[in-house]
Amino acid sequence: MWWHDWWSGSAGAWMFFAPVMMFILVAVCIAAVFLVLRAGAACGGRYRRAVDILRERYARGEIDQEEFEKHRRFLEA
């Protein structure tokens, strides 16, 4: 009888706790994917911005083609 009372009492707690933990796990996974994708986009954005600045400097005549290519290859590495 004691075993049956313990089991029925704890089952109610698990029925509440398990879905809450599942929700937290799914939320953490979604947040991790979001942060990884955001970090990847930020790195790509910085590269594109640097190349755009390099192109602008080349277009204004501040640097020659040789220097432009050297810096572009450095950014791609």
Backbone hydrogen bonds, N-H to C=O, Kabsch-Sander energy under -0.5 kcal/mol:
donor,donor_aa,acceptor,acceptor_aa,energy
5,D,1,M,-2.1
6,W,2,W,-2.4
7,W,3,W,-2.5
8,S,4,H,-2.2
9,G,5,D,-1.7
10,S,6,W,-2.3
11,A,7,W,-1.9
12,G,8,S,-0.9
13,A,9,G,-0.8
14,W,10,S,-2.4
15,M,11,A,-2.1
16,F,12,G,-0.9
16,F,13,A,-0.6
17,F,13,A,-2.8
18,A,14,W,-2.5
20,V,16,F,-1.2
21,M,17,F,-2.5
22,M,18,A,-2.3
23,F,19,P,-2.3
24,I,20,V,-2.3
25,L,21,M,-2.6
26,V,22,M,-2.4
27,A,23,F,-2.4
28,V,24,I,-2.4
29,C,25,L,-2.2
30,I,26,V,-2.5
31,A,27,A,-2.3
32,A,28,V,-2.4
33,V,29,C,-2.3
34,F,30,I,-2.4
35,L,31,A,-2.5
36,V,32,A,-2.3
37,L,33,V,-2.6
38,R,34,F,-2.4
39,A,35,L,-2.3
40,G,36,V,-2.1
41,A,37,L,-2.2
42,A,38,R,-2.2
43,C,39,A,-2.0
44,G,40,G,-2.0
45,G,41,A,-2.4
46,R,42,A,-2.0
47,Y,43,C,-1.7
48,R,44,G,-2.3
49,R,45,G,-2.3
50,A,46,R,-2.3
51,V,47,Y,-2.4
52,D,48,R,-2.3
53,I,49,R,-2.2
54,L,50,A,-2.2
55,R,51,V,-2.6
56,E,52,D,-2.3
57,R,53,I,-2.4
58,Y,54,L,-2.2
59,A,55,R,-2.8
60,R,56,E,-2.1
61,G,57,R,-0.6
61,G,58,Y,-0.8
62,E,57,R,-2.2
63,I,57,R,-0.9
68,F,64,D,-2.4
69,E,65,Q,-2.7
70,K,66,E,-2.2
71,H,67,E,-2.5
72,R,68,F,-2.5
73,R,69,E,-2.6
74,F,70,K,-1.9
75,L,71,H,-2.1
76,E,72,R,-1.9
77,A,73,R,-1.3
